[in-house]
């Protein structure tokens, strides 16, 4: 084979391989949804609540925004945050930010979610994301995993509530710091962090 032909064959092979790498680099497995970037406006949605009625995000959010927290009935990490989530809801409700729980686990029924809330004393609204449609839209993969929206439904924080399941070892209150910044009209100091906990059991 002549040298020009060898070079041409090499070039074509290289371009094919390079194209495959580039095409694959922006993709993720269908089972791993991609979260919207910070600054994205989250569109309204409607889910069934533990009270048996359907609720829209718009109807539940506070005047200054909302926190969406994906939670679980059985996950020990999520359950380790029950008291902290309830305190967040109570501390910020009067200040205009509503805490809204979302259960997207296919393995946990609406009845189980309702009973769990009653057993654990969770008084903030909890919605059942049947078919994990909202979890997919937001790229949620863990419980607990939090999304803070400002008064314009703009995503300003995505990540864990804080840095440790063990409350005694908490050093960074990511979500509280973000909520306080929104209320003060200041930039959120840390907009993203890696959520940790149990995986959401998808349909």
C-alpha positions in Angstrom: 0.0 0.0 0.0 1.3 3.4 -0.9 2.2 5.9 1.8 -0.6 8.4 0.8 -3.2 5.6 1.0 -1.8 4.5 4.4 -2.0 8.1 5.7 -5.6 8.5 4.4 -6.7 5.2 6.0 -5.1 6.4 9.3 -6.8 9.8 9.1 -10.2 8.3 8.4 -9.9 5.8 11.3 -8.7 8.6 13.6 -11.7 10.8 12.7 -14.1 8.0 13.3 -12.7 7.2 16.7 -12.5 10.8 17.7 -16.1 11.4 16.7 -17.2 8.4 18.8 -15.4 9.8 21.8 -16.8 13.3 21.4 -20.3 11.9 20.9 -20.1 9.8 24.0 -18.5 12.4 26.2 -21.7 14.4 26.5 -23.9 11.4 27.2 -24.8 9.7 30.4 -26.6 6.4 31.0 -30.4 6.7 30.7 -30.5 5.5 34.4 -28.5 8.5 35.5 -30.4 11.7 34.7 -28.6 15.0 34.3 -29.5 17.8 36.7 -30.4 21.2 35.2 -27.6 23.8 35.6 -27.8 26.4 38.3 -29.9 29.3 37.0 -32.4 27.1 35.3 -36.1 28.1 35.7 -37.9 25.0 37.1 -41.3 24.7 35.5 -44.4 24.1 37.6 -45.5 20.6 38.1 -48.3 18.7 40.0 -48.0 15.6 42.1 -50.2 13.7 44.5 -49.7 14.6 48.2 -49.9 12.4 51.3 -53.3 14.0 51.9 -54.7 12.4 48.8 -55.0 15.6 46.9 -52.9 16.9 43.9 -50.7 19.9 44.6 -48.7 22.0 42.2 -45.3 23.5 43.0 -46.8 26.9 42.6 -49.5 26.3 45.2 -47.0 25.1 47.8 -44.0 27.4 47.3 -43.4 30.4 49.6 -43.2 34.0 48.6 -39.4 33.8 48.7 -39.0 30.3 47.2 -39.1 26.6 47.9 -36.8 23.8 48.8 -37.5 20.4 47.1 -36.0 17.5 49.1 -36.1 14.0 47.7 -36.6 11.7 50.7 -37.2 8.0 51.4 -39.2 5.9 53.8 -36.6 3.2 54.3 -33.2 4.9 53.6 -31.2 5.3 56.9 -29.4 8.4 55.5 -32.7 10.1 54.7 -34.2 9.1 58.0 -31.1 10.5 59.7 -32.2 13.9 58.4 -35.9 13.8 59.4 -35.5 16.1 62.4 -33.3 18.5 60.5 -35.7 18.7 57.6 -38.6 19.3 59.9 -36.6 22.1 61.6 -35.8 23.6 58.3 -39.4 23.7 57.4 -40.4 25.3 60.7 -37.5 27.8 60.7 -38.1 29.1 57.1 -41.8 28.9 56.6 -42.5 32.2 58.2 -39.6 33.7 56.3 -41.1 32.8 53.0 -39.3 29.6 51.9 -41.4 26.4 51.9 -39.8 23.0 52.3 -41.5 20.3 50.1 -40.6 16.6 50.4 -40.7 14.4 47.3 -40.7 10.6 47.4 -39.7 9.1 44.0 -38.9 5.6 45.1 -40.9 3.0 43.1 -40.5 0.6 46.0 -42.4 2.9 48.5 -46.1 3.3 48.1 -48.1 6.5 48.7 -49.6 4.9 51.8 -46.2 4.0 53.1 -45.0 7.6 52.6 -48.0 8.9 54.4 -47.5 6.6 57.4 -43.8 7.4 57.5 -44.5 11.1 57.7 -47.0 10.5 60.6 -44.6 8.2 62.4 -41.6 10.6 62.1 -43.6 13.8 62.8 -43.0 15.4 59.4 -45.4 18.2 58.9 -44.2 19.8 55.7 -45.9 18.7 52.5 -44.7 15.5 50.9 -45.5 14.5 47.4 -45.4 11.2 45.6 -43.4 11.3 42.4 -45.0 8.2 40.7 -42.8 7.1 37.8 -40.0 9.4 39.0 -40.8 12.0 36.4 -39.8 15.0 38.5 -36.7 13.1 39.8 -35.7 12.6 36.2 -36.4 16.2 35.3 -34.3 17.4 38.1 -31.6 14.8 37.9 -32.2 13.5 41.4 -30.4 10.3 42.2 -30.0 10.2 46.1 -32.1 10.6 49.2 -31.8 13.1 50.7 -31.1 15.5 47.8 -32.1 19.2 47.9 -33.0 21.8 45.3 -33.4 25.4 46.3 -35.6 27.6 44.1 -35.8 31.4 44.5 -39.0 33.4 44.2 -38.7 33.2 40.4 -38.4 29.4 40.5 -34.8 29.7 39.5 -32.5 26.9 40.7 -29.9 28.5 43.0 -28.6 25.5 44.9 -28.4 21.7 44.3 -26.9 19.2 46.7 -26.9 17.8 50.2 -28.5 19.4 53.2 -25.2 19.6 55.0 -21.9 17.6 55.0 -22.6 14.8 57.4 -25.3 12.3 58.2 -24.1 12.5 61.8 -25.4 15.8 63.0 -22.6 16.1 65.6 -20.1 16.2 62.8 -21.8 18.8 60.6 -19.3 21.6 59.6 -21.0 22.9 56.5 -24.7 23.8 56.4 -24.9 24.1 52.6 -28.7 24.4 52.3 -29.2 26.8 55.3 -26.4 29.0 54.0 -28.0 29.1 50.6 -31.5 29.8 52.0 -30.1 32.6 54.1 -28.3 34.1 51.1 -31.5 34.1 49.1 -33.4 35.8 51.8 -30.7 38.4 52.2 -30.6 39.1 48.5 -27.0 37.9 48.2 -25.3 35.4 45.9 -25.5 31.8 47.2 -22.0 31.0 48.5 -21.9 27.4 47.3 -24.3 26.5 44.6 -23.6 22.8 44.2 -22.2 20.0 46.2 -22.3 16.2 45.8 -25.4 14.7 47.4 -25.0 11.5 49.4 -27.4 8.8 50.6 -29.4 6.0 49.2 -30.1 5.7 45.5 -33.6 6.5 44.2 -35.3 3.3 43.2 -36.7 4.2 39.8 -39.6 2.6 38.0 
